[in-house]
């Protein structure tokens, strides 16, 4: 009897799966382990978990580690809860199931879809699986369209939809789509504008803020428990810089103009923004 060294592959995205308890990491793990317990020819040797990754991309850390294991001959079987866990992108998922895995002599099992490449017939391989992959991708596309439409409606209504708020503001405690002044930080913003009107340069304003120990916007958010990251920060502890001052002075949100939707993803399949 041939022994298959199998990898449990588990994926959970932030957007469309966390509301479904059956898709939780723990339940996917239990389902796969229960399945393997009834198949003595399968030996579970590894577990790869991508928690918080969309199925429309295959550039996932745990998925790539599993592919490395296949290349190194550590595993020759991949088990997932269903086809959508492997991926929701029609072409990519089909390429792995119909080409890559067979070329590498890797047995692929999708438990809830009753698919096992070891016993699958041509109808399963070339008709049923492609159709299910297409449906999985359509689900992602529909979610993306609904999400974009919902965000557009909120923007048109003047509702705030960002994860983080500009320095000087905070989200209203009763309405997360409304922003109100953050009194502590707002006083700093007012000082910055007042100093600018007095003729001080951005360099001078940044120096004054650092001299009096005022926390920079990034450090202020961290101090208030926000998990905030920015591409502008270059040092472990962010200080006030002339550029940070100029960003505040040129941001129209401080005169009551809320700008949103200036960037968007090219499509639900592509990370690139325009």
Backbone torsions as a table, in degrees:
resi	resn	phi	psi	omega
1	UNK	NA	127.8	178.4
2	UNK	-73.6	133.9	177.9
3	UNK	-98.5	128.9	179.2
4	UNK	-102.1	121.8	175.9
5	UNK	-86.9	111.0	-168.7
6	UNK	-108.9	149.8	173.3
7	UNK	-109.0	132.0	170.7
8	UNK	-82.9	119.3	176.4
9	UNK	-109.8	123.6	-175.7
10	UNK	-124.7	131.3	178.4
11	UNK	-135.3	139.2	177.7
12	UNK	-142.0	124.1	179.6
13	UNK	-96.3	162.6	179.5
14	UNK	-75.9	-32.4	-167.1
15	UNK	-85.2	-54.9	-167.7
16	UNK	-110.3	0.9	-172.8
17	UNK	-116.5	-27.6	-170.2
18	UNK	-67.6	-18.4	177.5
19	UNK	-76.9	-12.5	-178.2
20	UNK	-104.4	106.3	-175.0
21	UNK	-60.1	-31.1	-178.0
22	UNK	-65.9	-18.0	179.8
23	UNK	-93.3	2.1	-178.8
24	UNK	-60.7	156.2	-179.1
25	UNK	-57.0	-44.7	-178.3
26	UNK	-62.1	-42.0	-179.2
27	UNK	-71.1	-36.1	175.9
28	UNK	-63.2	-42.2	179.8
29	UNK	-61.8	-47.2	-178.8
30	UNK	-62.3	-40.8	-179.2
31	UNK	-61.9	-45.2	-179.0
32	UNK	-66.9	-43.3	-179.6
33	UNK	-65.4	-38.4	177.6
34	UNK	-64.0	-41.9	178.5
35	UNK	-61.6	-47.3	-177.5
36	UNK	-64.7	-30.2	-179.0
37	UNK	-64.9	-20.6	179.4
38	UNK	-98.8	6.8	179.3
39	UNK	-129.3	92.1	-176.4
40	UNK	-61.2	-19.0	-179.8
41	UNK	-80.9	-6.2	-178.9
42	UNK	-105.3	126.5	176.5
43	UNK	-116.4	115.8	179.5
44	UNK	-77.1	116.0	-175.2
45	UNK	-113.3	-14.9	-179.7
46	UNK	-154.9	161.9	176.6
47	UNK	-136.0	128.5	178.8
48	UNK	-121.6	125.8	-175.2
49	UNK	-125.5	121.0	171.9
50	UNK	-107.7	95.9	-178.2
51	UNK	-97.8	114.1	-179.8
52	UNK	97.7	24.1	-178.5
53	UNK	-120.9	134.1	180.0
54	UNK	-68.2	149.5	179.4
55	UNK	-82.3	-7.0	-178.2
56	UNK	-84.1	-7.0	175.3
57	UNK	-121.2	151.6	178.5
58	UNK	-111.4	6.7	176.8
59	UNK	-86.6	64.7	-179.4
60	UNK	-113.8	138.6	-174.7
61	UNK	-58.2	-49.5	-177.8
62	UNK	-68.1	-35.9	178.4
63	UNK	-63.1	-43.1	-179.8
64	UNK	-66.7	-35.5	176.1
65	UNK	-63.8	-38.9	177.9
66	UNK	-65.1	-39.5	177.3
67	UNK	-63.7	-37.3	176.4
68	UNK	-63.7	-39.5	178.2
69	UNK	-62.2	-37.1	178.0
70	UNK	-66.4	-45.8	-179.5
71	UNK	-60.9	-35.8	-177.7
72	UNK	-86.5	-0.3	177.5
73	UNK	76.5	17.1	-179.2
74	UNK	-77.0	-28.7	179.0
75	UNK	-134.4	151.5	174.3
76	UNK	-136.0	25.3	178.0
77	UNK	-155.0	136.2	178.2
78	UNK	-124.1	128.5	-179.4
79	UNK	-121.6	129.9	177.4
80	UNK	-128.9	163.4	178.2
81	UNK	-64.0	-49.0	176.4
82	UNK	-154.1	175.3	-175.4
83	UNK	-60.2	-33.1	-177.9
84	UNK	-68.1	-22.5	177.6
85	UNK	-69.1	-35.9	176.5
86	UNK	-65.3	-44.1	178.7
87	UNK	175.6	155.7	178.9
88	UNK	-110.3	10.9	179.2
89	UNK	-99.2	118.2	-169.2
90	UNK	-54.4	-52.0	-175.3
91	UNK	-69.9	-45.7	-178.2
92	UNK	-63.5	-47.0	180.0
93	UNK	-61.9	-43.1	179.2
94	UNK	-63.2	-37.4	179.9
95	UNK	-63.1	-42.5	179.6
96	UNK	-68.9	-44.4	-175.1
97	UNK	-72.0	-40.9	-173.2
98	UNK	-94.8	-20.0	-176.7
99	UNK	-120.9	-60.2	-171.1
100	UNK	-63.1	-53.5	-178.4
101	UNK	-60.0	-45.4	177.3
102	UNK	-61.3	-37.9	179.2
103	UNK	-63.6	-34.4	-178.3
104	UNK	-93.6	7.2	-178.2
105	UNK	56.1	42.3	-179.9
106	UNK	-102.3	125.7	175.7
107	UNK	-78.5	130.5	-179.1
108	UNK	-118.6	129.7	-177.2
109	UNK	-128.3	125.4	172.3
110	UNK	-114.9	103.6	-167.3
111	UNK	-61.0	-56.3	-174.6
112	UNK	-69.3	-17.9	177.2
113	UNK	-94.5	5.3	178.9
114	UNK	52.8	39.7	179.8
115	UNK	-112.8	126.4	176.1
116	UNK	-137.7	113.8	-175.8
117	UNK	-59.7	-21.4	-180.0
118	UNK	-69.6	-32.5	-175.7
119	UNK	-116.3	-2.9	-176.1
120	UNK	-66.1	140.3	174.8
121	UNK	-93.9	178.8	-176.1
122	UNK	-63.5	-32.1	178.4
123	UNK	-64.2	-43.3	177.9
124	UNK	-63.2	-44.8	-174.5
125	UNK	-67.4	-46.0	-168.2
126	UNK	-108.3	-2.8	177.2
127	UNK	-125.1	-57.4	-175.2
128	UNK	-65.5	-51.4	-177.7
129	UNK	-61.7	-48.4	178.0
130	UNK	-57.4	-40.8	179.5
131	UNK	-63.5	-43.9	180.0
132	UNK	-65.8	-38.4	177.4
133	UNK	-64.1	-39.3	178.7
134	UNK	-63.9	-41.7	178.4
135	UNK	-63.8	-41.0	179.3
136	UNK	-62.4	-40.7	178.5
137	UNK	-68.4	-38.9	179.2
138	UNK	-60.3	-36.3	177.7
139	UNK	-60.4	-45.5	179.2
140	UNK	-63.0	-42.5	-179.7
141	UNK	-62.1	-43.5	-179.8
142	UNK	-63.9	-41.1	178.3
143	UNK	-61.9	-42.7	-179.8
144	UNK	-62.9	-45.1	-179.5
145	UNK	-62.4	-45.3	-179.5
146	UNK	-64.6	-39.9	-179.4
147	UNK	-65.3	-45.2	179.6
148	UNK	-63.3	-42.4	-179.7
149	UNK	-63.3	-42.4	179.5
150	UNK	-64.1	-41.1	178.5
151	UNK	-65.7	-39.1	179.5
152	UNK	-63.2	-41.6	178.4
153	UNK	-62.0	-43.4	179.9
154	UNK	-64.0	-40.8	179.0
155	UNK	-63.5	-42.9	-179.6
156	UNK	-63.2	-27.4	178.8
157	UNK	-88.2	3.0	179.1
158	UNK	77.3	17.6	178.6
159	UNK	-84.6	143.0	179.5
160	UNK	-85.5	129.5	-175.9
161	UNK	-121.1	5.0	-178.9
162	UNK	-75.1	158.6	177.3
163	UNK	-73.0	-39.6	-179.6
164	UNK	-121.3	155.1	-177.9
165	UNK	-107.4	148.4	177.8
166	UNK	-57.6	148.4	177.2
167	UNK	-53.7	131.9	-178.7
168	UNK	104.5	-13.5	177.9
169	UNK	-124.6	165.4	172.8
170	UNK	-146.6	162.4	177.4
171	UNK	-77.3	141.3	177.9
172	UNK	-63.4	136.2	-177.1
173	UNK	-63.2	-27.8	-177.4
174	UNK	-96.2	-16.6	-176.9
175	UNK	-144.8	105.5	-176.3
176	UNK	-68.2	-14.6	179.4
177	UNK	-95.4	11.6	178.3
178	UNK	-124.5	137.3	178.2
179	UNK	-113.2	145.8	-179.7
180	UNK	-134.3	158.7	179.6
181	UNK	-61.0	138.9	171.7
182	UNK	-94.2	106.6	-168.3
183	UNK	-53.1	-43.6	-177.5
184	UNK	-63.3	-51.5	-179.2
185	UNK	-73.1	-31.0	-179.2
186	UNK	-61.6	-35.8	178.5
187	UNK	-62.8	-35.5	178.6
188	UNK	-67.4	-43.2	178.5
189	UNK	-60.5	-43.5	179.2
190	UNK	-62.0	-38.7	177.2
191	UNK	-62.9	-41.8	-178.9
192	UNK	-60.6	-46.2	179.5
193	UNK	-66.8	-38.3	179.6
194	UNK	-64.0	-43.8	179.2
195	UNK	-64.9	-37.3	178.4
196	UNK	-64.2	-41.1	178.6
197	UNK	-66.6	-24.2	177.3
198	UNK	-79.8	-8.3	177.0
199	UNK	103.4	4.1	179.8
200	UNK	-72.7	146.1	177.6
201	UNK	-81.9	167.3	177.4
202	UNK	-61.6	-36.2	177.2
203	UNK	-61.4	-46.1	-178.1
204	UNK	-65.9	-40.4	179.8
205	UNK	-64.7	-44.1	178.6
206	UNK	-61.2	-41.4	-179.9
207	UNK	-64.0	-42.9	179.9
208	UNK	-62.0	-42.4	-179.7
209	UNK	-64.0	-41.6	179.1
210	UNK	-69.1	-36.6	-179.6
211	UNK	-64.6	-37.0	-178.3
212	UNK	-90.4	5.0	173.6
213	UNK	76.1	23.7	178.5
214	UNK	-72.9	127.9	179.6
215	UNK	-65.0	137.3	176.1
216	UNK	-67.9	163.8	-179.8
217	UNK	-52.4	-43.5	-179.0
218	UNK	-65.1	-44.9	-178.9
219	UNK	-69.9	-32.0	178.3
220	UNK	-64.8	-43.0	178.7
221	UNK	-64.2	-42.7	178.8
222	UNK	-62.2	-41.6	-178.3
223	UNK	-64.5	-22.8	179.3
224	UNK	-101.6	18.9	171.4
225	UNK	82.2	11.5	179.8
226	UNK	-89.3	134.3	178.4
227	UNK	-84.7	75.4	-172.7
228	UNK	-103.9	133.5	175.3
229	UNK	-128.5	145.6	178.6
230	UNK	-139.5	146.4	178.7
231	UNK	-77.2	-11.1	-178.8
232	UNK	-77.7	-24.0	-174.0
233	UNK	-75.5	132.7	-178.9
234	UNK	-114.8	-21.4	-177.5
235	UNK	-116.6	157.4	-179.7
236	UNK	-53.8	-41.1	177.2
237	UNK	-113.9	116.3	-175.7
238	UNK	-75.9	134.1	175.3
239	UNK	-111.6	166.9	174.3
240	UNK	-69.0	135.9	177.8
241	UNK	-127.4	160.5	176.4
242	UNK	-56.7	-37.1	-180.0
243	UNK	-65.2	-39.3	178.6
244	UNK	-63.4	-40.1	178.2
245	UNK	-64.5	-44.3	-179.0
246	UNK	-65.7	-33.3	177.6
247	UNK	-63.6	-37.4	177.9
248	UNK	-70.0	-44.6	-177.4
249	UNK	-65.7	-24.3	-176.7
250	UNK	-103.4	0.9	-178.5
251	UNK	-89.2	118.5	-175.1
252	UNK	-70.1	-8.1	178.5
253	UNK	-62.3	-24.8	-177.8
254	UNK	-79.5	-5.0	171.6
255	UNK	-116.2	19.3	172.5
256	UNK	91.3	10.6	179.9
257	UNK	-101.8	114.5	-178.9
258	UNK	-96.4	113.4	179.2
259	UNK	-105.1	124.5	178.6
260	UNK	-140.0	162.2	178.3
261	UNK	74.7	22.0	-179.5
262	UNK	-75.7	-21.0	177.7
263	UNK	-131.1	145.6	173.7
264	UNK	-150.9	157.6	178.1
265	UNK	-69.9	147.3	179.3
266	UNK	-57.6	-45.8	175.9
267	UNK	-161.2	174.2	-179.4
268	UNK	-68.3	-12.7	179.8
269	UNK	-94.4	-14.2	-171.5
270	UNK	-121.8	132.5	180.0
271	UNK	-73.6	-26.4	-174.2
272	UNK	-56.9	140.6	178.0
273	UNK	-111.5	153.3	177.0
274	UNK	-127.5	NA	NA
